[in-house]
Amino acid sequence: MRDRDPDHIIAVYIMASRRNGTIYTGMTSHLVGRVWQHRNETLKGFTADHGCKTLVWYEPHELIVTAISREKKIKKWKRRWKLALIEARNPQWLDLAEPWFREGHPTLPQPPTGPHLP
């Protein structure tokens, strides 16, 4: 990836209400900011209505167009495929964004590596 502000990462992501709970797939050009909005319910709608505040999976992209394409593809997947995607990289369903909101986070960590599903 090109050098850029680590907070401004183009990414496809999945938020969850809890393990095996309601999940939401989205895309953003500012991952940290968007996750903050979900966590603080400043975005009204599905995620606020269903309590999707935990970042359980994300995939950085170099280009918006590839992120949009990937998001659309994942949104069409069966739920079990999305759950398998989360479990492959984050079997404990940990909040991957939790360290970002501690005071003075230095950089956006890269997601764990793991298999890509269809």
C-alpha positions in Angstrom: 0.0 0.0 0.0 1.1 3.5 -0.6 2.2 5.7 2.3 -0.8 7.5 3.7 -2.3 8.6 6.9 -3.0 5.2 8.6 -6.4 6.5 9.8 -7.5 7.1 6.2 -7.6 3.5 5.0 -9.9 2.4 2.2 -11.5 -0.8 3.4 -14.4 -3.3 3.3 -15.4 -4.1 6.9 -17.8 -6.1 8.9 -19.4 -4.9 12.2 -21.2 -7.2 14.6 -23.6 -6.8 17.5 -22.0 -9.8 19.2 -20.6 -13.2 18.3 -22.9 -14.8 15.7 -25.2 -11.9 16.1 -26.3 -9.3 13.6 -23.6 -8.4 11.1 -23.2 -5.4 8.8 -20.9 -5.2 5.8 -19.7 -1.8 4.7 -17.0 0.1 2.8 -15.2 3.3 3.7 -12.3 5.5 2.7 -11.7 6.3 6.4 -11.9 3.1 8.4 -11.1 4.5 11.9 -13.5 7.4 11.5 -16.3 5.1 10.2 -15.8 2.6 13.0 -15.9 5.5 15.5 -19.3 6.5 14.0 -20.7 3.0 14.3 -19.4 2.7 17.9 -20.9 6.0 18.9 -24.2 5.6 16.9 -23.7 8.8 15.0 -24.8 7.0 11.9 -28.5 6.4 12.2 -29.9 3.3 10.6 -29.2 -0.4 10.5 -26.0 -0.5 12.6 -27.4 1.8 15.3 -30.8 0.0 15.3 -29.1 -3.4 15.7 -26.2 -2.5 18.0 -23.4 -3.4 15.4 -20.5 -1.7 17.3 -17.8 -4.3 17.1 -15.3 -4.4 14.2 -14.8 -8.1 13.6 -13.2 -8.1 10.1 -11.7 -5.7 7.6 -9.8 -5.8 4.4 -7.7 -2.8 3.2 -7.9 -1.8 -0.4 -5.7 0.4 -2.5 -8.5 1.7 -4.7 -12.1 2.7 -3.9 -13.4 0.9 -7.0 -11.9 -2.5 -5.8 -13.3 -1.9 -2.3 -16.8 -1.2 -3.7 -16.7 -4.3 -5.9 -15.6 -6.4 -3.0 -18.3 -5.0 -0.7 -21.0 -5.7 -3.2 -19.7 -9.2 -3.7 -19.7 -9.9 0.1 -23.1 -8.4 0.6 -24.5 -11.0 -1.8 -22.9 -13.9 0.1 -24.9 -16.3 2.2 -24.6 -15.5 5.9 -22.6 -18.6 6.7 -20.0 -17.5 4.2 -19.6 -14.2 5.9 -19.4 -15.9 9.3 -16.7 -18.2 7.9 -14.8 -15.1 6.6 -14.9 -13.6 10.1 -13.9 -16.9 11.8 -11.0 -17.5 9.5 -9.2 -14.3 10.7 -10.9 -13.5 14.0 -12.2 -16.8 15.6 -12.7 -15.1 19.0 -14.7 -12.3 17.4 -12.5 -9.7 19.1 -13.1 -6.0 18.5 -10.3 -5.3 16.1 -10.7 -1.6 16.6 -10.5 -1.5 20.3 -6.7 -0.6 20.4 -7.3 2.2 18.0 -9.4 4.1 20.5 -6.9 3.9 23.3 -5.1 7.2 23.8 -2.4 7.8 21.3 -2.7 4.8 19.0 0.4 5.1 16.7 -0.8 3.2 13.6 -3.6 1.3 12.1 -2.7 -2.4 12.5 -3.0 -4.6 9.5 -5.7 -7.3 9.7 -4.5 -10.8 10.5 -3.8 -12.9 7.4 -6.0 -15.7 6.5 -7.8 -17.3 3.6 -10.2 -15.4 1.3 -13.5 -17.0 0.7 -15.3 -16.8 -2.7 
